[in-house]
Amino acid sequence: MTERNTQFNRRHVLQLGAASAAVAGAPFALKLAQAQGNVPIKIGFPVPLTGAFSAEAQDQVRAAEIAIKDFNDAGGFNGRKAELLVRDDKLNPGEAATRTLELIEKDKVDFVVGSLSAATQLSINAVCRDRKIIFNSISQSDAINEAKDWSLYTFHEALNPHLTAGAVARYAFPKFGKKVVYLTADYAYGHEMVRGFQRAGQAMGVQTLADIRHPIGAADYSAFLPRIQSLKPDILVLCNFGRDLVNSAKQATDFGIKANTKIITPVLLYTARQAGGADAFDGILGGTSYYWGMEDKIPAAKAFNDKFRKAHGGAVPSDYGALGYAGVRSVLQAVLNAKSTDSMKVSIALRQLRYNWYKGEQFYRKCDHQSVQSVVIVESKSKNMKDKYDVFNVLSIENADEKNLRTCEEMGHKVST
């Protein structure tokens, strides 16, 4: 970390202090109820329980509930227990905004954690930002940390496309070749991932042969595959997610793309691999925020996995599930550290938080509240699996390093020197 990036922005500090001073004016009745432990700490959790990302969203909920249980079993905050209010955003930005508004205004949530789309998280963030409610996003996005969308109440627990794609590019391009075709879901996630790969590849002389775009939720990729094969790329990058990744990986495998081309993806999902099967994903590599198999070397991973296994009949958590756990647990830990549920006080505590919930040390970068963390490079396997959960080989771990993020200045943040 550079000295420049660890210093608080003067303007931000003034805003933090001024807003914190307003806490003293909170209604006496509410303060009394909270002191008596009668009011739960409510965390809104809007995620796409229906749609193309439903499997990942359901795992986010399962893991987030473990974070709630951890907090409550430890006694909560001054006797106050936490409560998770889950809502289906249907993978739709308008629906996400509506559900978030209801959570804040009708259900009176204290904080919001969630989202599983670059588009829905921006709409959720806009609603929370305008109402000065903390939102901790657990979905990949570059835009949410940029100054135009960001606020003092905006936190990003998930990896972002620049970091994820960059880590995969730094691992894969030197090993498999410089001629690349992208098959890209035509929305923010896909676009940002391609940008991340291209920026990392530029210094290596990597050539983009084509960026072929498809609509989100596409079922048939057969129209794209002959063109991809005719371009004879060294690498095909599947810049899509969830069911789209499953379908495109299956069809590319069936078409024979793997015979002469290495297939990689920025985010290689545990849930996608389970849904798609060993043959379809065999040899495909990608990045992830977490793989349960890290438990052999990381004690925090073993502790998290064991709690998840106990709660879910021996099943192991997915990468996006782990983000649900960390996103909620970080906010609740900040409540304890701040000794308050006031959004501004909790924001200050989150900015100062250093934590290791499940994968190693993490912290939120001061200028944009991006969680600085490792990226795990995994490859899917079809042989020598110990059990049905043993689906990846961990090839490499790129350690947490702010230098792998875009600079604060590039993202529009003014940083004191």
C-alpha positions, -999 to +999 in steps of 0.1 A: +000+000+000+013+034-009+011+062+017-010+082-007-037+056-010-039+049+027-047+085+037-083+097+040-096+122+015-100+154+034-134+160+020-145+125+029-133+129+065-153+161+069-184+144+056-179+114+079-175+137+110-204+159+102-228+130+095-217+112+127-225+142+148-261+140+137-266+107+154-273+124+187-306+136+173-320+101+169-355+096+184-354+087+221-379+059+218-359+041+192-327+045+212-344+031+243-358+001+223-324-006+209-308-004+243-333-029+256-324-053+227-359-053+213-351-041+178-333-066+155-305-054+132-320-059+098-300-066+067-317-065+034-305-090+009-318-085-027-305-113-050-318-130-082-335-160-068-351-166-102-334-163-136-301-173-151-281-167-119-305-184-094-282-212-083-255-187-073-280-165-056-294-193-035-259-202-023-254-165-014-284-167+008-273-200+025-239-186+033-253-152+044-275-170+069-244-185+085-230-151+090-262-141+107-260-172+129-224-165+138-233-130+150-264-141+169-247-170+186-220-147+198-246-125+215-253-099+189-248-063+196-260-052+231-284-081+230-298-071+196-298-100+172-294-097+134-321-107+108-317-113+071-345-101+048-341-118+014-358-105-017-358-116-053-346-089-076-353-112-106-321-101-123-338-069-133-325-034-124-360-019-120-371-048-098-339-045-078-345-008-071-381-015-062-373-043-037-345-023-022-367+007-017-393-015+000-366-029+022-355+005+033-388+023+036-412-005+046-390-030+063-367-004+079-335-023+072-303-009+087-280-021+059-282-038+025-259-065+012-264-084-020-268-083-058-255-107-085-253-085-116-233-055-126-266-038-136-287-046-106-260-036-081-258-001-096-296+004-092-295-010-056-265+013-049-284+043-062-313+037-039-291+031-009-268+060-016-297+085-019-310+073+015-276+071+032-279+034+038-247+012+036-247-012+006-221-039+005-221-054-030-213-091-035-212-091-073-184-082-097-184-046-111-159-020-121-184+008-122-197+007-087-163+019-073-160+048-098-167+082-084-198+088-105-216+059-088-198+057-055-207+072-021-194+070+015-221+043+020-209+021-010-187-009-003-177-037-027-169-071-011-166-089-044-137-090-068-140-067-098-136-074-135-103-055-138-088-075-110-102-109-119-096-107-157-062-093-151-052-121-128-064-148-153-047-130-182-014-127-164-015-165-157-029-178-191-017-155-219+020-164-214+012-201-213-013-206-241-008-179-267-014-144-279-043-148-304-076-144-285-113-145-293-138-133-267-174-147-265-190-120-245-223-116-227-236-082-240-239-063-207-217-045-182-201-077-167-190-090-201-178-057-214-158-050-183-142-084-183-130-080-219-116-046-210-097-062-181-082-089-203-072-065-230-055-041-207-035-069-191-027-084-225-016-052-241+019-053-224+022-089-236+015-082-272-018-101-271-040-097-302-078-096-301-091-115-332-128-108-324-151-098-296-183-118-304-213-107-283-244-126-273-275-116-253-277-125-216-297-157-211-289-171-246-295-208-250-280-215-284-244-206-293-242-226-325-242-196-347-210-183-331-189-214-330-180-218-367-167-182-368-147-188-337-132-220-351-124-203-384-104-176-367-081-202-352-075-185-319-049-198-293-074-189-266-112-186-264-123-164-235-159-171-223-168-137-208-202-148-194-217-160-162-241-185-146-263-205-170-247-186-200-213-200-190-227-235-186-244-235-220-215-219-239-189-242-223-210-273-232-216-263-268-180-252-274-168-285-261-193-305-282-183-285-313-146-295-308-132-261-300-108-275-274-089-296-300-068-266-310-078-238-286-075-233-248-108-222-233-106-199-203-131-177-184-126-148-160-148-163-133-149-201-132-179-208-110-182-238-087-219-238-093-215-237-131-190-265-130-214-286-110-243-278-133-223-283-165-205-315-156-169-328-158-167-334-195-180-300-206-157-281-183-126-304-185-095-283-189-112-249-187-094-226-164-104-193-148-104-171-118-124-172-086-126-154-053-127-187-034-126-225-037-135-247-008-104-269-015-082-242-001-091-255+033-060-277+033-038-246+036-060-219+049-075-224+084-102-198+079-114-217+049-117-249+069-137-231+096-161-216+071-165-248+052-172-268+084-200-244+094-215-246+059-213-284+059-230-286+092-258-264+081-263-280+047-259-317+050-222-320+041-223-297+010-195-272+005-199-235-002-194-219-036-174-189-045-204-165-046-218-181-015-186-172+003-191-136-008-226-136+008-210-148+040-182-122+040-204-093+028-228-098+058-202-107+083-181-076+075-210-053+081-219-069+114-183-068+126-183-031+118-214-027+139-195-042+168-164-021+162-184+011+158-206+002+188-235+016+167-258+008+138-256+043+125-246+041+088-219+067+090-203+052+121-204+018+105-189+032+073-160+045+093-155+011+109-157-007+076-130+016+062-107+006+090-116-031+090-090-058+084-105-092+083-100-129+074-133-145+073-126-174+049-097-169+024-069-148+040-064-112+049-086-086+033-093-049+037-113-021+020-093+004+001-099+038+015-106+058-017-133+035-032-141+009-006-130-020-028-121-051-009-084-058-016-080-096-018-065-126-035-076-141-068-075-179-071-067-195-105-084-228-109-087-254-136-116-279-139-108-315-138-126-347-148-102-373-133-089-382-099-117-365-081-120-375-044-158-369-044-184-349-062-172-317-047-136-321-058-139-303-092-110-279-094-072-279-092-058-247-077-031-236-101-021-204-085-031-177-061-024-141-069-020-124-036-039-093-025-022-062-038-036-027-045-012-024-074-035-049-094-064-025-091-071+006-112-057+037-095-080+059-074-073+088-097-083+068-128-116+061-111-123+097-105-114+099-068-094+128-055-067+115-031-047+136-008-009+135-011 
